[in-house]
Amino acid sequence: MKARLVVAILLFGPALTAEDASPYRVGPGDVLEVIVDGRPDLSRLPTVQTTGRIWLPRAGEVEVSGLTSDEVAARVAAWAGGRLDAAERR
């Protein structure tokens, strides 16, 4: 069974307005919520480090700076996907 991965971005700072037409890009200091459905032990609230990376179980360090939330989700899924699938087979 494949685990479903959800990534949400929690932003603390000035609110975005309708004039901000481009999608938000993740940067250092942003807090992400990574939820692996059915695997609460793998879910995390990582902060993007000054290096632009987050650390996640099974995925290790993942470069996320400059990405949109959809791009972060795809990158984390790509890094963790094979590792999660292998873990599920055990």
LUMLOZA-135515 format. One line per 2 residues: number of its first residue (from 1); their letters; for each residue x, y, z of N, C-alpha, C. Coordinates in steps of 0.05 Angstrom, whole numbers, plus 5000, padded with zeros to 4 digits. Each point is the difference from the previous one (the first is absolute). Example, Ala and Ser with C-alpha at 12.3 -4.5 7.8 and 13.67 -1.06 7.14 Angstrom:
BEGIN
1) AS) 5264 4886 5156 4982 5024 5000 5018 5024 5000 ~ 4993 5021 4986 5016 5024 5001 4985 5022 5014;
END
This chain:
BEGIN
1) MK) 5017 4977 5000 4983 5023 5000 5018 5025 5000 ~ 4995 5019 4982 5015 5024 4999 4989 5020 5020;
3) AR) 5019 5013 5014 4993 5022 5019 4994 5025 4984 ~ 4980 5015 5008 4993 5025 4987 5015 5023 5015;
5) LV) 5012 5018 4985 5016 5021 5011 4986 5027 4996 ~ 4998 5016 5021 4988 5026 4999 5020 5020 5010;
7) VA) 5004 5022 4986 5018 5021 5010 4984 5026 5001 ~ 5000 5013 5023 4987 5026 5003 5022 5020 5009;
9) IL) 4997 5025 4993 5019 5020 5009 4987 5019 5020 ~ 5012 5002 5023 4990 5018 5021 5017 5025 4999;
11) LF) 4987 5022 4995 5015 5025 4998 4995 5018 5023 ~ 5021 5012 5011 4997 5019 5022 5013 5026 4990;
13) GP) 4983 5020 4996 5010 5025 4990 4977 5015 4987 ~ 5006 5020 4984 4979 5016 4988 4982 4983 4982;
15) AL) 4975 5007 5000 4981 4985 4983 5004 5007 4971 ~ 4995 4980 4983 5002 5005 4971 4973 5012 4991;
17) TA) 5002 5017 4980 4976 5014 4990 4994 4989 4972 ~ 4977 5008 4990 4991 4992 4973 5020 5010 4979;
19) ED) 5015 5021 5006 5019 5011 4981 5025 4982 4997 ~ 5004 4982 5020 5022 4981 4998 4991 4977 4983;
21) AS) 5002 5004 4973 4989 4980 4981 5017 4975 4998 ~ 5026 5002 5004 5017 4977 4997 4999 4982 5024;
23) PY) 5003 4974 4997 4998 4982 5023 5023 5004 5019 ~ 4995 4996 5025 5020 5003 5021 5023 4980 4996;
25) RV) 5024 5009 5004 5023 4983 4998 5012 4997 5028 ~ 5007 4976 5007 5011 4993 5027 5028 5011 5003;
27) GP) 5006 5009 5024 5026 5011 5005 5009 4993 5029 ~ 5025 5006 5007 5010 4995 5027 4981 5013 5021;
29) GD) 4995 4984 5021 4983 5009 5022 4971 4991 4997 ~ 4992 4993 4976 4972 4990 4997 4997 4973 5014;
31) VL) 4976 4996 5011 4994 4975 5013 4981 4984 4982 ~ 5007 4976 4993 4984 4983 4983 4987 4978 5017;
33) EV) 4976 4992 4992 4987 4978 5013 5000 4977 4980 ~ 5014 4979 5007 5002 4976 4983 4985 4978 5014;
35) IV) 4979 4990 4987 4983 4979 5011 5001 4976 4982 ~ 5008 4977 5011 5000 4975 4985 4976 4984 5010;
37) DG) 4980 4998 4984 4974 4988 5007 5005 4971 5010 ~ 4990 4995 5024 5003 4973 5012 5027 4995 5013;
39) RP) 5018 5020 4999 5026 4997 5012 5007 5024 5017 ~ 4986 5004 5023 5006 5024 5016 5029 5001 5010;
41) DL) 5014 4978 5001 5028 5000 5008 5018 5014 4979 ~ 4990 5003 4976 5016 5013 4979 4991 5029 4995;
43) SR) 4978 5008 5012 4990 5027 4996 5017 5020 5017 ~ 5004 5024 4990 5018 5019 5013 4991 5029 4994;
45) LP) 5011 5018 5016 4997 5029 4996 5028 5012 4997 ~ 5013 4994 4977 5028 5009 4997 5001 5030 4993;
47) TV) 5021 5013 5010 5005 5028 4993 5021 5000 4978 ~ 4996 5016 4979 5020 5003 4979 5024 5014 5011;
49) QT) 5023 4986 4999 5025 5011 5011 5012 5021 4982 ~ 5021 5014 5009 5013 5020 4984 5012 4988 4975;
51) TG) 5005 4975 5000 5011 4986 4977 4978 4994 4979 ~ 4974 5006 5007 4978 4994 4981 4990 4972 5002;
53) RI) 5009 4985 5020 4993 4972 5002 4983 4994 5025 ~ 4985 4979 4998 4986 4989 5024 5010 4971 5004;
55) WL) 4996 4990 5023 5008 4972 5006 4974 4984 5006 ~ 4998 4977 4987 4976 4983 5005 5010 4971 5004;
57) PR) 4985 4985 5017 5007 4972 5003 4997 4985 4973 ~ 5018 4982 4996 5001 4984 4975 5008 5015 4976;
59) AG) 4996 5026 4999 5007 5016 4977 5027 5014 5004 ~ 5007 5006 5025 5024 5014 5006 4997 5030 4994;
61) EV) 5021 5013 4991 4999 5028 4993 4988 5004 4972 ~ 4981 5018 4998 4986 5006 4975 5002 5030 4994;
63) EV) 5010 5007 4977 5002 5028 4992 4972 5010 4992 ~ 4990 5021 5013 4973 5010 4994 4998 5030 4995;
65) SG) 5022 5014 5006 4999 5029 4997 4995 5008 4972 ~ 4981 5020 4997 4993 5010 4973 4978 4985 4986;
67) LT) 4990 4978 5013 4979 4984 4988 4972 5009 5010 ~ 4979 4995 4984 4973 5004 5009 4992 4975 5017;
69) SD) 4977 5002 5014 4991 4977 5016 4996 4975 4984 ~ 4990 5003 4976 4996 4976 4982 5027 4988 4993;
71) EV) 5019 5018 4994 5027 4990 4993 5014 4987 5023 ~ 4995 5011 5024 5012 4987 5025 4988 4973 5003;
73) AA) 4973 4997 4997 4987 4974 5003 5012 4980 4981 ~ 5003 5009 4975 5011 4981 4979 5029 4993 5007;
75) RV) 5016 5019 5009 5028 4994 5006 5002 4981 5024 ~ 4984 5005 5021 5001 4983 5024 4990 4972 4993;
77) AA) 4979 4998 4984 4989 4974 4991 5021 4985 4984 ~ 5014 5014 4982 5021 4987 4984 5023 4990 5017;
79) WA) 5008 5015 5020 5022 4992 5017 4992 4978 5019 ~ 4976 5001 5010 4991 4981 5020 4985 4976 4989;
81) GG) 4989 5004 4976 4983 4979 4988 5011 4972 5001 ~ 5023 4996 4988 5013 4974 5000 5005 4990 5028;
83) RL) 5009 5017 5017 5006 4992 5028 4975 4992 5015 ~ 4978 5015 4996 4975 4993 5013 4989 4974 4989;
85) DA) 5001 4996 4973 4991 4975 4989 5015 4976 5011 ~ 5027 5003 5001 5016 4978 5011 4993 4994 5029;
87) AE) 4996 5022 5016 4993 4996 5028 4973 4986 5003 ~ 4981 5007 4982 4974 4988 5002 5000 4970 4994;
89) RR) 5020 4991 4983 5001 4972 4993 5012 4983 5022 ~ 5013 5013 5020 5013 4985 5022 4980 4990 5019;
END
